[in-house]
Amino acid sequence: ILAAERERKKKKVKLRKYSSEERMAGVVNGALRAWGLGTGRMMARRSGSTYYQTQRGNMVTILAADRARNWNVTPLSLSASLHTGRVTMGAGGVVNHRDTKDNNEALTFDFSRENMTKVNEILAKYPEGYKKSASIPLLDLAQRQNGGFLSIACMKKVAKILEVPYMQVYEVATFYTMFNRKPVGKHFVQVCTTTPCELCGSGEIVRAIKDYLGVEAGQVTEDGLFSVIEVECLGACVNAPMMQIGDSYYEDLTPESAVNILKQFRDGKTPKVGVQHDRRRVAEPEGGKTTLLEPIPDPSAPNLDVLLEAQKGQQS
């Protein structure tokens, strides 16, 4: 490159200046080649979007959110191997959906009547024109109904309800770790392995759970009852080591107590939630409190009686 630059300067060759449209075409065609769609030819432009026709016949819409740095790419007619992708200048990269038996375009999703009522209650919390702010609660509701993971059909349904492009919902679902993009077990086990839990023995708990279930992290047991993953801090460091199953925390674990919890789930029982021994109460120190030992006084409200009497007088 340096030699070519020196040769160019020696011959006084002027570099061609590219227009913004040509630079855009270069970014787009690079993304299309990465997807195996060949290069594209610009077909039309309107309302801030540019439409490209690829060599393989895919119509691709380029939404220029930031012409200098970012391009959101959403195919209008989907190929067998490409459903959504995003191209960003710099770090970023290309994200592709791959069809599986449990997650493909042929499957459909719709909220149940009960959950549709919840959807309307959630949307009512947001002002007109800001429905897309409900992306996270609606995706969470869809995941719970769909057996613990978000299929592409779930995300499309949420996008249609919110009246936003599919891409905006895909971005939320693939960013937050609370959303699962692959099927999980009925009892989704998340073991915290961040520093406080690791120092208190979470590594041994992970090994005990894997040995008992016969699966590795990210896998589902053959009976579909369990899947286990390691996660970052779940915010219960004072009760380390701990794990989350469903929406419940199980704290102050040992390898034996962790496996015992799984055995109870397997037997159809409901394990005790929270601290798994009797040496402390909730998050208090083992052996009892060492501070705040005095009785807690009642709230101070010197003029409460006067205010209540005045309120009664106004009501009468």
C-alpha positions as CSV (number, residue, x, y, z in Angstrom):
1,I,0.0,0.0,0.0
2,L,2.8,2.4,0.9
3,A,4.7,1.6,-2.3
4,A,1.5,2.2,-4.3
5,E,1.0,5.6,-2.6
6,R,4.6,6.6,-3.3
7,E,4.2,5.7,-7.0
8,R,1.0,7.6,-7.2
9,K,2.6,10.7,-5.7
10,K,5.6,10.3,-8.1
11,K,3.3,10.2,-11.2
12,K,1.1,12.9,-9.7
13,V,-2.0,10.8,-10.2
14,K,-5.1,12.4,-8.7
15,L,-7.4,10.3,-6.6
16,R,-11.0,10.2,-7.7
17,K,-13.5,11.6,-5.2
18,Y,-16.5,9.4,-4.6
19,S,-20.0,10.7,-4.0
20,S,-22.0,9.8,-0.9
21,E,-24.2,7.5,-3.2
22,E,-21.1,5.7,-4.4
23,R,-19.7,5.2,-0.9
24,M,-23.1,4.0,0.2
25,A,-23.2,1.5,-2.7
26,G,-19.8,0.2,-1.6
27,V,-20.9,-0.5,1.9
28,V,-24.1,-2.2,0.8
29,N,-22.5,-4.4,-1.8
30,G,-19.9,-5.5,0.7
31,A,-22.7,-6.6,3.0
32,L,-24.6,-8.4,0.2
33,R,-21.4,-10.3,-0.8
34,A,-20.9,-11.3,2.8
35,W,-24.4,-12.8,2.7
36,G,-23.7,-14.6,-0.5
37,L,-26.2,-12.5,-2.5
38,G,-23.8,-11.0,-5.0
39,T,-23.9,-7.3,-5.7
40,G,-26.9,-5.1,-5.8
41,R,-28.4,-2.5,-8.2
42,M,-30.2,0.5,-6.8
43,M,-33.8,0.4,-7.9
44,A,-35.5,3.4,-6.2
45,R,-35.2,5.8,-3.4
46,R,-38.0,7.4,-1.3
47,S,-38.7,8.5,2.3
48,G,-35.0,8.1,3.3
49,S,-34.9,4.5,2.1
50,T,-32.9,3.1,-0.8
51,Y,-34.1,-0.1,-2.5
52,Y,-31.6,-2.5,-4.0
53,Q,-32.2,-5.5,-6.3
54,T,-29.6,-8.2,-5.8
55,Q,-28.2,-10.7,-8.3
56,R,-30.1,-13.5,-6.6
57,G,-33.4,-11.6,-6.8
58,N,-33.7,-10.4,-3.2
59,M,-35.1,-7.0,-2.7
60,V,-33.2,-5.2,0.1
61,T,-34.2,-2.0,1.8
62,I,-31.4,0.2,3.1
63,L,-32.6,2.4,6.0
64,A,-29.9,5.1,6.4
65,A,-30.2,5.9,10.2
66,D,-26.8,7.5,10.1
67,R,-25.2,8.0,6.6
68,A,-21.7,8.4,8.1
69,R,-21.6,5.3,10.2
70,N,-24.6,3.0,10.3
71,W,-26.8,1.1,7.9
72,N,-29.7,-1.1,8.9
73,V,-30.4,-3.7,6.3
74,T,-33.8,-5.5,6.1
75,P,-34.7,-7.9,3.2
76,L,-38.2,-7.4,1.9
77,S,-38.4,-10.9,0.3
78,L,-36.6,-13.4,2.4
79,S,-34.2,-16.1,1.1
80,A,-33.9,-19.5,2.7
81,S,-30.8,-18.6,4.6
82,L,-31.2,-14.9,5.3
83,H,-34.0,-13.3,7.3
84,T,-32.4,-10.3,9.0
85,G,-29.0,-8.7,9.3
86,R,-27.3,-5.6,10.4
87,V,-24.2,-3.9,9.0
88,T,-22.2,-1.4,11.1
89,M,-19.1,0.5,10.1
90,G,-16.3,-0.4,12.4
91,A,-16.8,-3.1,15.1
92,G,-20.4,-4.6,14.6
93,G,-20.7,-7.2,12.0
94,V,-23.4,-9.3,10.2
95,V,-26.1,-11.2,12.2
96,N,-28.0,-13.9,10.3
97,H,-31.0,-16.0,11.3
98,R,-30.7,-19.7,10.5
99,D,-33.9,-21.8,10.2
100,T,-34.2,-24.7,12.6
101,K,-37.0,-27.2,13.4
102,D,-38.2,-25.1,16.4
103,N,-37.6,-21.6,14.8
104,N,-38.4,-21.0,11.2
105,E,-40.6,-19.0,8.8
106,A,-43.3,-21.7,8.5
107,L,-44.1,-21.5,12.3
108,T,-46.6,-18.9,13.5
109,F,-47.2,-17.2,16.9
110,D,-50.1,-15.3,18.3
111,F,-50.8,-14.2,21.9
112,S,-53.4,-16.0,23.8
113,R,-56.6,-14.2,24.7
114,E,-55.4,-13.7,28.3
115,N,-52.0,-12.5,27.2
116,M,-53.5,-10.2,24.6
117,T,-55.4,-8.5,27.5
118,K,-52.0,-8.0,29.2
119,V,-50.6,-6.6,25.9
120,N,-53.3,-3.9,25.8
121,E,-52.6,-3.1,29.5
122,I,-48.9,-2.7,28.8
123,L,-49.5,-0.5,25.7
124,A,-51.9,1.7,27.7
125,K,-48.9,2.8,29.9
126,Y,-47.2,4.5,27.0
127,P,-48.3,7.8,25.3
128,E,-49.5,7.9,21.7
129,G,-46.6,7.5,19.3
130,Y,-44.3,5.7,21.8
131,K,-45.6,2.2,21.6
132,K,-42.1,0.9,20.6
133,S,-41.0,1.6,24.2
134,A,-43.0,-1.5,25.1
135,S,-40.6,-3.8,23.2
136,I,-39.1,-5.4,26.3
137,P,-42.3,-6.2,28.3
138,L,-44.0,-7.5,25.1
139,L,-41.0,-9.7,24.2
140,D,-40.9,-11.0,27.8
141,L,-44.6,-11.9,27.6
142,A,-44.1,-13.6,24.2
143,Q,-41.1,-15.6,25.6
144,R,-43.1,-16.8,28.6
145,Q,-45.9,-18.0,26.4
146,N,-43.5,-19.6,23.9
147,G,-41.9,-22.0,26.4
148,G,-39.0,-19.8,27.4
149,F,-37.5,-18.6,24.1
150,L,-38.2,-16.1,21.4
151,S,-38.7,-17.5,17.9
152,I,-38.6,-15.3,14.8
153,A,-42.4,-15.6,14.7
154,C,-42.7,-14.1,18.2
155,M,-40.5,-11.2,17.3
156,K,-42.4,-10.5,14.2
157,K,-45.7,-10.6,16.1
158,V,-44.4,-8.0,18.6
159,A,-43.1,-5.8,15.8
160,K,-46.6,-5.8,14.1
161,I,-48.3,-4.9,17.4
162,L,-45.8,-2.1,18.0
163,E,-46.0,-1.0,14.3
164,V,-42.3,-0.9,13.9
165,P,-39.9,-2.5,11.4
166,Y,-38.9,-6.1,12.4
167,M,-35.3,-5.0,12.7
168,Q,-36.0,-2.8,15.7
169,V,-37.5,-5.7,17.6
170,Y,-34.7,-8.1,16.5
171,E,-32.1,-5.6,17.8
172,V,-33.7,-5.6,21.3
173,A,-34.1,-9.4,21.4
174,T,-30.5,-10.1,20.4
175,F,-29.0,-7.5,22.7
176,Y,-30.5,-8.4,26.1
177,T,-29.4,-11.7,27.7
178,M,-32.8,-12.2,29.4
179,F,-34.1,-13.2,26.0
180,N,-33.3,-16.7,24.8
181,R,-33.0,-17.2,21.0
182,K,-32.9,-21.0,21.3
183,P,-35.3,-23.4,23.1
184,V,-34.6,-24.0,26.8
185,G,-35.8,-26.6,29.4
186,K,-39.0,-26.2,31.4
187,H,-36.8,-25.3,34.4
188,F,-34.2,-22.9,33.1
189,V,-31.2,-23.0,35.5
190,Q,-28.9,-19.9,35.6
191,V,-25.9,-20.3,37.9
192,C,-24.0,-17.1,38.8
193,T,-20.3,-17.5,38.3
194,T,-19.2,-13.9,38.8
195,T,-16.4,-13.1,41.3
196,P,-18.3,-13.2,44.7
197,C,-20.1,-16.5,43.8
198,E,-16.9,-18.0,42.3
199,L,-15.0,-17.2,45.5
200,C,-17.8,-19.0,47.4
201,G,-17.7,-22.2,45.3
202,S,-20.0,-21.7,42.3
203,G,-17.6,-23.6,40.1
204,E,-18.3,-26.8,42.2
205,I,-22.0,-26.1,42.0
206,V,-21.8,-25.9,38.2
207,R,-19.9,-29.2,38.0
208,A,-22.4,-30.9,40.3
209,I,-25.4,-29.7,38.3
210,K,-23.8,-30.8,35.0
211,D,-23.0,-34.2,36.4
212,Y,-26.5,-34.7,37.7
213,L,-28.3,-33.5,34.6
214,G,-25.8,-35.1,32.2
215,V,-25.6,-31.9,30.0
216,E,-23.1,-29.1,29.3
217,A,-23.9,-25.4,29.6
218,G,-26.4,-24.3,27.0
219,Q,-27.8,-27.8,26.4
220,V,-31.3,-29.2,27.2
221,T,-31.9,-32.5,28.9
222,E,-33.4,-35.3,26.8
223,D,-36.7,-35.1,28.8
224,G,-36.9,-31.3,28.2
225,L,-37.1,-30.6,31.9
226,F,-33.8,-28.7,32.4
227,S,-31.2,-26.6,30.7
228,V,-28.3,-24.8,32.5
229,I,-26.1,-21.9,31.7
230,E,-23.6,-19.8,33.5
231,V,-24.5,-16.1,33.9
232,E,-23.0,-12.9,35.2
233,C,-24.0,-11.2,38.5
234,L,-27.7,-11.7,39.5
235,G,-27.4,-9.1,42.3
236,A,-27.6,-11.5,45.3
237,C,-23.9,-11.4,46.2
238,V,-24.5,-11.4,50.0
239,N,-26.1,-14.8,49.6
240,A,-23.4,-16.3,47.3
241,P,-23.2,-18.8,45.8
242,M,-26.7,-18.7,44.2
243,M,-28.7,-19.6,41.1
244,Q,-31.9,-18.6,39.4
245,I,-34.5,-21.0,38.2
246,G,-37.4,-19.4,36.4
247,D,-38.1,-16.2,38.3
248,S,-36.9,-17.5,41.7
249,Y,-33.6,-17.2,43.5
250,Y,-32.0,-20.1,45.4
251,E,-29.2,-18.8,47.7
252,D,-26.4,-19.9,50.0
253,L,-26.0,-23.1,48.0
254,T,-23.7,-26.1,48.3
255,P,-23.3,-28.7,45.5
256,E,-25.6,-31.0,47.5
257,S,-28.4,-28.4,48.1
258,A,-28.3,-27.3,44.4
259,V,-28.7,-30.9,43.2
260,N,-31.5,-31.5,45.8
261,I,-33.4,-28.5,44.4
262,L,-33.2,-30.1,40.9
263,K,-34.4,-33.4,42.3
264,Q,-37.4,-31.8,43.8
265,F,-38.3,-30.1,40.5
266,R,-37.9,-33.5,38.7
267,D,-40.3,-35.1,41.3
268,G,-42.9,-32.4,40.6
269,K,-42.3,-30.7,44.0
270,T,-41.8,-27.0,44.8
271,P,-38.4,-26.3,46.4
272,K,-37.9,-23.7,49.1
273,V,-37.0,-20.4,47.6
274,G,-34.2,-18.2,48.9
275,V,-31.6,-19.1,51.6
276,Q,-31.1,-22.9,51.6
277,H,-29.9,-23.3,55.3
278,D,-31.1,-22.1,58.7
279,R,-27.9,-20.2,59.8
280,R,-29.3,-16.8,58.7
281,R,-32.5,-14.9,57.9
282,V,-32.7,-13.6,54.3
283,A,-29.6,-11.4,53.9
284,E,-28.7,-10.9,57.6
285,P,-25.3,-12.0,58.8
286,E,-25.0,-15.7,59.9
287,G,-25.6,-15.8,63.6
288,G,-28.0,-12.8,63.6
289,K,-27.8,-9.1,63.2
290,T,-24.9,-7.0,64.5
291,T,-26.4,-3.6,63.9
292,L,-29.9,-1.9,64.0
293,L,-30.6,-3.8,67.2
294,E,-32.9,-1.2,68.7
295,P,-36.7,-1.3,68.1
296,I,-37.7,0.6,65.0
297,P,-39.8,3.6,66.0
298,D,-43.1,4.4,64.4
299,P,-43.1,7.0,61.6
300,S,-43.1,10.5,62.9
301,A,-46.2,12.6,61.9
302,P,-46.8,15.3,64.5
303,N,-49.8,16.9,62.8
304,L,-51.4,13.8,61.5
305,D,-54.5,14.0,63.7
306,V,-55.1,17.6,62.8
307,L,-54.8,16.7,59.0
308,L,-57.1,13.8,59.3
309,E,-59.8,15.9,61.1
310,A,-59.5,18.6,58.5
311,Q,-59.9,16.0,55.7
312,K,-63.0,14.5,57.3
313,G,-64.5,18.0,57.6
314,Q,-63.9,18.6,53.9
315,Q,-65.5,15.3,52.9
316,S,-68.6,16.0,55.0
